[in-house]
Amino acid sequence: VQQPGRAIGVASVGGWLVKETYGDANYLFDQSHSDVGVSDTEPVLQAVLRAAIGENAVEMHLPNVHGLPHLVRVGAKDMAVPPFWARRAARLARRPLYTRAGANASGADGAAHAGEASSVQFAELPGKPHWWWDSEAPNDGGAVNDAQMRAFFREAAAATRAADADAAATSRNVGLHDMVRDTCTASSAGDGACNSECAGVALLPRSGFVLRAFHPPAFGGRYGFRVLQAQRAGVLAELQVAPPMASPLGGCSCGGVSVVTRNVRRFTVPSSVVRRAPSCPAGLGASLLDGGDWPAEAVAASSDADTDAASSDAEIELCDANATRRWHLCAGGFGAERSLGSQGPVRQAFASRFVLVAGVAHVQLAVYLANLFVVTSDASPLVRLAPGGEGMASAEARALLRGEEHLLLVGGPSANPLTAELAEYWKDVGHAASWTAAADLKLGRCVYSGDGVGALLLGPRPGGGLAVVLSGASSRALHTAAAMADPTIPPMARAPFSNTLPDYIVVGPHFAARGYGGVLAAGFFDRKWHVSTYGLSYSAVCLD
């Protein structure tokens, strides 16, 4: 569901939808009444922490794979993953696709296309457990490679080849991995007439589609659409794309599509969607964006792309700078705002190569954290020493701050020379986090003082990319904050700093005893690295 444009089908066998309900190792809040931290964790804080793992919500993002061949299988005697979850997944996947972007293929506002759920198959095999080797006969492929699974793989591959052929025949491309049959070739008017009539129109499914992204960096696009930036961090962003309106010319879907946005600040759209379909009557050729016309500069850019064969699949970036749904062509780049590569939450810093850098006093802690990454994930990060005394040479510090790897800095500015260098850069770009002369952490207008205060903070690097600072007002506070990296119950361990951690989290002296009940502040930064005034945030001691 996170990379729908790369998928040609979905096959789930004994799948579990929510890891937080999968055994004792993953209980979170609702099922954790034996955890003393739950007694002190406020509902607002719970909402912030849950939002930090919103991209893992399979059910919420199932619409992203709508229309793909989809097989859900489970053994009726599965005692590890109850069949309830497979039944639920199939039911949700079959649910009619709802959009508010205008009339769809059935002609009703927000209604569903009659055949759009037909791609979902469900099979509950009598007498089978969580895993089995033989479905009907010995060594017939069992749970993942028996006759039904092989037939499904063939059908998905055949649909992909057919979509490729359609795209080639009309000299249009839906993108490297978007394999959905063109609406025009399904017309009752016949392929030839339809292809001629619909020349230059984007290839989109007749039922429309929805693209959801809780945290945009974790999600790819589909059909040339992609959410690049949300208005509010920690809140679902969504594009609803209604199907083309029916044209009276031979029944082809030559009309424009309608797009409705939700919590979207920046997104890409294929130029052919913006462009007016030249062969259709007035009123049926225009696309709509949030109920209005597309910005004139975007229409001009789409026309320029149309004249250049090499850019016929060009994607146009549109921005809504003031959250008013008044869209304009993006000026290029993100400027001072957080780009797709510098958005959170914290775990995005560990989704690609990163390096740990520690001051002399905390090298052992850095090595411990690096080992946790090795045993719980596919990362093998290096550990670098930031020397004490005169500190790290400026050239070496600049090389690390501007290198290709993300950074995990162990120790605040007083304990890690590289953190001190980074803190100066954060001050220059207006980042919310800073440290006072007394080494107290300042977050926005709030100051968190005391030897028991520790924090995990996400921010930018001068060379692009991300840096995470693990800081503590004392050595004990630093080690207490580092507990956010500890696994739950092995072997069901997540990678360090990957679970329920937003852009920043500040813990106090009671964190070791009360868990999340000892959190002082947590939340998401806005697009300019300020403490969000209208996004998700929590503070127990400073109501900023």
C-alpha positions in Angstrom: 0.0 0.0 0.0 3.0 2.3 0.3 4.3 1.8 -3.2 1.1 1.1 -5.3 2.7 2.4 -8.5 5.3 -0.5 -8.4 2.8 -3.2 -7.7 1.1 -5.4 -10.4 -0.9 -7.4 -7.8 -1.4 -8.1 -4.1 -1.3 -11.6 -2.6 -1.8 -12.0 1.1 -1.5 -15.3 3.0 -2.4 -15.4 6.7 -1.8 -11.7 6.9 -2.1 -9.5 10.0 -3.4 -6.0 9.5 -2.2 -4.3 12.8 1.1 -5.2 14.4 0.1 -3.6 17.7 -2.4 -6.4 18.3 0.1 -9.1 17.3 1.1 -10.8 20.6 2.5 -9.4 23.8 5.5 -7.8 22.2 3.6 -5.1 20.4 0.7 -4.1 22.7 0.2 -0.4 22.6 -2.1 1.5 25.0 -5.5 -0.2 24.6 -4.2 -3.7 25.3 -1.4 -2.7 27.7 -3.2 -2.2 30.9 -0.5 -4.2 32.7 2.0 -1.5 31.6 2.3 1.1 34.4 3.0 3.8 31.8 -0.6 3.6 30.5 -1.9 5.1 33.7 0.0 8.3 33.1 -0.2 8.6 29.3 -2.7 11.3 28.4 -5.0 10.8 25.4 -3.4 13.7 23.5 0.0 12.2 23.9 -1.3 8.8 22.8 -2.7 10.5 19.6 0.7 12.0 18.8 2.5 8.7 19.3 0.0 6.8 17.3 0.3 9.3 14.5 4.0 8.6 14.3 3.2 5.2 13.0 0.3 6.2 10.9 2.0 5.0 7.7 1.7 1.4 9.0 -2.1 1.6 9.0 -2.8 -1.0 6.3 -6.6 -0.6 6.5 -6.4 3.2 6.1 -4.2 2.8 3.0 -5.9 -0.1 1.3 -7.5 2.3 -1.2 -4.0 2.8 -2.7 -4.1 -0.6 -4.2 -7.7 -0.4 -5.4 -8.1 -2.0 -8.8 -5.0 -4.2 -8.7 -5.5 -8.0 -8.8 -5.8 -8.9 -5.1 -5.9 -12.4 -3.5 -6.5 -12.8 0.2 -5.9 -16.4 1.6 -6.0 -17.9 5.0 -6.3 -21.3 6.7 -9.6 -21.8 8.5 -7.7 -23.4 11.4 -5.0 -20.7 11.6 -4.3 -20.4 15.4 -1.4 -17.9 14.9 -3.2 -15.2 12.9 -7.0 -15.5 13.3 -8.9 -15.7 10.0 -10.8 -12.7 11.2 -8.0 -10.5 9.9 -8.1 -11.9 6.4 -11.9 -11.7 6.2 -11.7 -8.1 7.4 -9.0 -7.2 4.8 -11.1 -8.7 2.0 -14.2 -6.9 3.1 -12.4 -3.5 3.2 -10.7 -4.1 -0.1 -14.1 -4.8 -1.7 -15.6 -1.7 -0.2 -16.8 0.7 -2.9 -14.2 3.4 -3.7 -15.6 6.7 -2.5 -14.4 10.0 -3.9 -15.7 13.5 -3.4 -14.1 14.7 -6.7 -17.3 14.7 -8.7 -19.5 12.3 -10.7 -17.8 9.0 -11.4 -18.4 6.2 -13.9 -21.8 5.3 -12.4 -22.9 8.9 -12.8 -23.6 9.4 -9.1 -21.7 11.9 -7.0 -19.4 9.9 -4.8 -20.9 6.6 -5.8 -18.9 3.5 -6.8 -18.3 2.0 -10.2 -20.2 -1.2 -10.4 -17.3 -3.4 -11.3 -14.5 -1.9 -9.3 -14.4 -4.5 -6.5 -14.2 -7.5 -8.8 -10.4 -7.7 -8.6 -10.5 -8.9 -5.0 -10.6 -12.7 -4.4 -10.9 -14.3 -1.0 -10.1 -18.0 -0.1 -10.4 -19.5 3.4 -9.1 -23.1 3.1 -10.9 -25.6 5.3 -8.7 -27.4 7.9 -5.5 -25.5 7.1 -3.4 -24.0 9.8 -1.2 -20.8 9.7 1.2 -22.6 7.3 0.8 -25.7 5.2 2.9 -27.6 2.7 0.2 -29.4 0.8 -3.0 -27.8 -0.4 -4.6 -30.6 -2.5 -1.8 -33.1 -3.1 1.7 -33.7 -1.6 4.3 -31.1 -2.6 1.8 -29.1 -4.7 3.2 -25.7 -3.5 1.2 -25.3 -0.3 0.5 -22.0 1.2 2.3 -19.7 -1.2 2.8 -21.7 -4.5 -0.1 -24.1 -5.1 -2.4 -24.1 -8.1 -4.5 -21.1 -7.0 -1.4 -19.0 -6.2 0.3 -19.8 -9.5 -2.9 -19.0 -11.4 -3.2 -15.7 -9.7 0.5 -14.8 -10.5 -0.2 -15.7 -14.2 -3.3 -13.5 -14.3 -1.6 -10.5 -12.7 1.4 -10.8 -15.2 -1.0 -11.1 -18.1 -2.9 -8.0 -17.0 0.4 -6.2 -16.9 1.4 -7.2 -20.4 -2.0 -6.2 -21.7 -1.6 -2.8 -20.1 1.8 -2.4 -21.6 0.4 -3.2 -25.0 -2.4 -0.7 -24.6 0.1 2.0 -23.6 2.4 1.2 -26.6 -0.5 1.2 -29.1 -1.6 4.7 -28.1 1.9 6.1 -27.7 1.2 6.9 -24.1 2.8 5.8 -21.0 1.3 5.5 -17.5 4.7 5.4 -15.8 7.2 2.7 -15.2 5.1 0.5 -13.0 1.5 1.8 -13.4 -0.2 -1.2 -15.2 -3.9 -0.4 -15.6 -5.8 -0.8 -18.9 -6.7 2.4 -20.7 -10.3 3.6 -20.3 -10.4 4.2 -24.1 -9.6 0.7 -25.2 -12.5 -0.5 -23.2 -14.9 1.7 -25.1 -17.9 0.3 -26.9 -16.9 2.4 -29.9 -14.0 0.1 -30.7 -10.3 0.5 -30.1 -9.5 2.4 -33.3 -12.1 5.1 -33.0 -11.6 5.5 -29.3 -7.8 5.8 -29.6 -8.1 8.5 -32.2 -10.7 10.4 -30.3 -8.9 10.2 -27.0 -5.5 11.2 -28.3 -3.4 12.9 -25.6 -5.7 12.0 -22.7 -4.1 10.4 -19.5 -4.5 6.7 -19.0 -6.6 6.4 -15.8 -8.9 3.7 -14.4 -12.6 4.2 -15.2 -13.5 3.9 -11.5 -11.1 6.7 -10.4 -8.7 6.2 -7.6 -7.6 7.5 -4.2 -4.0 8.0 -3.1 -3.4 8.3 0.6 -0.1 9.1 2.4 0.1 9.5 6.1 3.8 10.5 5.9 4.6 11.4 2.3 8.3 10.3 2.3 7.2 6.7 3.0 4.8 6.6 0.0 5.2 6.5 -3.7 2.7 7.6 -6.4 0.3 6.1 -8.9 -0.6 7.2 -12.4 1.8 10.1 -12.2 0.2 11.5 -9.0 2.1 11.7 -5.8 1.8 13.6 -2.5 5.1 15.4 -1.9 4.2 17.5 1.1 1.3 17.7 3.6 -0.2 20.9 5.0 -0.1 19.4 8.5 2.4 16.8 9.6 1.0 13.8 11.4 -2.3 14.0 9.6 -3.4 12.0 6.6 -2.9 13.6 3.2 -5.1 12.4 0.3 -5.8 12.9 -3.4 -9.2 11.9 -4.7 -9.2 11.5 -8.5 -12.6 11.0 -10.1 -12.9 9.1 -13.4 -13.2 10.9 -16.7 -16.7 11.9 -17.6 -18.3 10.0 -20.4 -18.2 11.7 -23.8 -21.1 11.5 -26.3 -18.5 10.8 -29.0 -18.6 7.0 -29.3 -18.8 6.5 -25.6 -15.1 7.3 -25.0 -14.0 8.6 -21.6 -12.5 11.7 -23.2 -13.5 14.2 -20.5 -11.2 15.6 -18.0 -10.7 14.2 -14.5 -11.6 16.0 -11.3 -9.1 16.1 -8.4 -10.0 16.9 -4.8 -7.2 17.3 -2.2 -7.2 16.8 1.5 -4.3 18.2 3.7 -2.0 18.4 0.6 0.4 21.3 0.2 2.4 20.0 -2.8 1.8 17.2 -5.3 2.6 16.0 -8.8 0.1 15.5 -11.6 0.7 14.2 -15.2 0.6 17.0 -17.7 -2.0 15.2 -19.7 -4.5 15.5 -16.9 -4.2 19.2 -16.8 -4.3 19.5 -20.6 -7.7 20.0 -22.3 -8.6 17.0 -24.4 -8.7 18.5 -27.9 -11.3 16.1 -29.4 -14.0 16.5 -26.8 -16.8 19.0 -26.7 -16.4 22.1 -24.4 -17.3 21.2 -20.9 -16.1 17.6 -21.2 -12.5 18.3 -21.9 -11.5 20.3 -18.9 -10.1 18.9 -15.7 -11.0 20.4 -12.4 -8.9 20.8 -9.2 -10.7 21.3 -5.9 -13.8 22.3 -7.9 -12.1 25.1 -9.9 -9.9 25.5 -12.9 -6.3 24.5 -12.9 -3.9 27.4 -12.6 -3.1 29.0 -15.9 0.6 28.5 -15.6 0.1 24.8 -15.1 -2.1 24.6 -18.2 0.7 26.4 -20.2 3.3 24.0 -18.8 1.2 21.0 -19.8 0.8 22.3 -23.3 4.6 22.8 -23.5 5.0 19.2 -22.4 2.6 18.1 -25.1 4.7 19.6 -27.9 7.8 17.8 -26.7 7.6 14.0 -27.3 10.4 13.5 -24.8 8.4 15.0 -22.1 5.0 13.6 -22.9 4.9 11.9 -19.5 6.0 15.0 -17.7 4.8 15.5 -14.2 3.9 19.0 -13.0 4.3 20.1 -9.4 1.6 22.2 -7.9 1.6 24.0 -4.5 -1.0 25.4 -2.2 1.2 27.9 -0.2 -1.5 29.3 2.1 -3.7 26.3 2.7 -6.5 28.0 0.8 -6.8 25.5 -2.1 -5.6 28.2 -4.5 -3.0 26.2 -6.4 -0.1 27.5 -8.4 2.9 26.0 -10.3 5.7 25.4 -7.8 8.6 27.7 -8.3 11.1 24.9 -8.2 12.6 23.2 -5.2 11.3 23.5 -1.7 13.4 26.5 -0.7 13.6 26.8 3.1 10.8 24.3 3.6 11.2 20.7 4.4 11.6 18.7 1.2 10.5 15.1 0.6 13.9 14.0 1.8 13.8 16.0 5.0 10.4 15.2 6.3 9.8 13.0 9.3 9.1 11.2 11.5 12.3 10.3 13.2 12.7 6.9 11.6 13.0 8.4 8.2 16.6 9.3 9.1 17.3 5.6 9.4 15.5 4.5 6.2 18.8 4.9 4.2 22.5 5.1 5.0 23.4 6.8 8.3 26.4 7.3 10.6 26.5 7.5 14.4 28.8 10.2 15.8 29.5 10.4 19.6 31.6 12.4 22.0 34.3 10.7 23.9 32.2 10.1 26.9 29.4 8.3 25.0 31.2 6.1 22.5 30.0 2.9 24.3 26.4 4.0 24.1 26.8 4.7 20.4 28.3 1.3 19.8 25.4 -0.3 21.7 22.9 1.6 19.5 24.8 0.6 16.3 24.7 -3.1 17.4 20.9 -2.8 18.0 20.5 -1.7 14.4 22.6 -4.6 13.2 20.6 -7.3 15.0 17.1 -5.8 14.4 17.3 -4.4 10.9 19.3 -4.5 7.7 21.5 -1.5 8.7 25.2 -1.7 9.5 26.0 1.9 10.5 29.5 3.1 11.2 30.4 4.8 14.5 32.5 7.9 14.4 34.3 9.6 17.3 33.9 13.3 17.8 37.2 14.0 19.7 37.1 15.9 23.0 39.5 18.6 24.0 39.8 21.0 21.0 37.0 19.2 19.3 36.5 17.9 15.8 38.5 19.7 13.1 36.2 22.1 11.2 36.9 20.4 7.9 36.0 17.0 9.2 32.8 18.4 10.8 31.8 20.0 7.6 32.4 16.8 5.7 30.1 14.9 8.0 27.4 17.5 8.1 27.4 17.8 4.3 28.0 14.2 3.4 25.6 11.8 1.8 24.7 9.9 5.0 22.1 10.9 7.6 23.4 11.4 11.1 22.6 10.1 14.6 24.4 12.4 17.0 24.8 11.0 20.5 25.1 13.7 23.0 24.0 17.4 23.1 26.2 20.4 22.2 28.2 20.2 25.5 29.0 16.5 25.0 29.4 16.3 21.2 31.3 18.9 19.2 29.4 17.9 16.0 26.1 18.5 17.7 27.4 22.0 18.7 28.2 22.7 15.0 24.8 21.4 14.0 23.1 23.6 16.6 24.6 26.7 15.0 23.2 25.6 11.6 19.8 24.9 13.2 19.8 28.4 14.7 20.5 29.9 11.2 17.6 28.1 9.6 15.2 28.8 12.4 14.8 25.3 13.8 12.7 25.2 17.0 15.3 23.3 19.0 18.3 25.1 20.7 20.2 25.0 23.9 20.7 27.7 26.5 24.1 28.8 27.9 23.2 26.5 30.9 22.8 23.6 28.5 19.0 23.5 29.0 16.9 22.4 26.0 14.7 25.1 24.4 11.9 24.0 22.1 10.1 27.0 20.7 9.3 29.1 23.7 9.5 26.3 26.1 12.6 25.6 28.2 13.1 22.1 29.7 15.6 22.3 32.5 17.0 19.8 35.0 19.5 17.0 35.1 16.8 14.4 34.2 15.8 15.9 30.8 16.6 14.0 27.7 15.4 14.4 24.1 15.3 12.9 20.6 15.2 15.7 18.0 14.9 15.6 14.2 16.4 18.3 12.0 18.1 19.2 8.7 21.8 18.9 7.8 23.6 21.7 5.8 24.2 19.3 2.9 20.6 18.1 2.8 19.1 15.1 4.5 18.4 14.5 8.1 20.2 14.5 11.5 18.8 13.1 14.7 20.2 14.4 18.0 20.0 12.2 21.1 20.7 14.6 24.0 20.6 14.5 27.7 21.2 17.2 30.4 23.3 14.5 32.2 24.9 11.2 31.3 22.0 9.5 33.2 19.4 11.4 31.3 21.1 10.6 28.0 21.0 6.9 28.7 17.4 7.2 29.9 16.4 8.9 26.5 18.4 6.1 24.7 15.9 3.7 26.1 13.6 4.8 23.2 15.8 2.6 21.0 15.5 -0.5 23.1 13.6 -3.5 21.7 10.4 -4.7 23.3 10.4 -8.5 23.6 12.9 -10.2 21.3 12.6 -11.7 18.7 9.6 -9.4 17.9 11.8 -6.4 18.0 11.5 -3.3 15.8 14.6 -1.4 14.6 15.8 1.3 17.1 13.9 4.6 17.0 11.3 3.3 14.6 8.2 3.0 16.7 5.8 5.7 18.0 8.4 8.5 17.7 7.3 11.7 16.0 9.7 14.5 15.0 10.7 15.3 18.5 10.1 13.8 22.0 11.4 15.2 25.3 11.5 12.9 28.4 11.9 13.7 32.1 13.3 11.9 35.1 10.3 9.6 35.5 10.6 8.2 32.0 12.5 5.1 33.1 9.8 4.2 35.6 6.7 5.3 33.8 7.5 4.9 30.2 5.4 7.2 28.0 3.9 8.5 31.2 7.2 10.3 31.8 7.2 12.2 28.4 7.4 16.0 28.8 6.7 17.0 25.2 6.3 15.3 21.8 5.0 16.3 18.4 5.8 17.2 14.8 7.6 20.2 13.4 5.9 22.2 10.7 7.3 22.7 7.2 9.8 25.3 8.4 11.0 23.3 11.4 9.0 25.3 13.9 6.9 23.7 16.6 3.6 23.3 14.8 0.9 25.6 16.1 -1.9 23.7 14.4 -0.5 20.3 14.0 -0.2 17.4 16.5 1.8 18.3 19.5 1.9 17.6 23.3 3.5 19.4 26.2 3.0 18.5 29.8 4.9 21.4 31.4 4.8 24.2 28.9 1.6 25.2 27.1 3.2 27.1 24.2 
